[in-house]
Amino acid sequence: MAHGWVDQRWTLARVRELIVRLFGVVYMVPGVWGLLRRRGWSCQLPARRAVERDDGEVAVWRREVWPRVKRSPRSPGPGLSSKTRPGSPCDRRG
């Protein structure tokens, strides 16, 4: 906020702009990332969780539902080489 932004997120573009303001040196965004990495910085993303999240329900879903969902999809029936129906807009040839 002290540097004029309404929130406290430090993006590479903002760091770049601050370097230009304070030192008069222009870097491209990848160059700013390289500078930060050399100084030992790493990418930090905030944990975003819904207020309504119920960790108990998530655990139940992972244990009971996910094994059924992750099974591989069924193969198409015999006699069709394509999943599109003949005459569909995707099957128009000249």
Secondary structure, DSSP 8 states (H G I E B T S, - for coil): -TTS-SS----HHHHHHHHHHHH-----HHHHHHHHHHTT----------TT--HHHHHHIIIIIHHHHTS------TT-SSSS-TTSGGG---
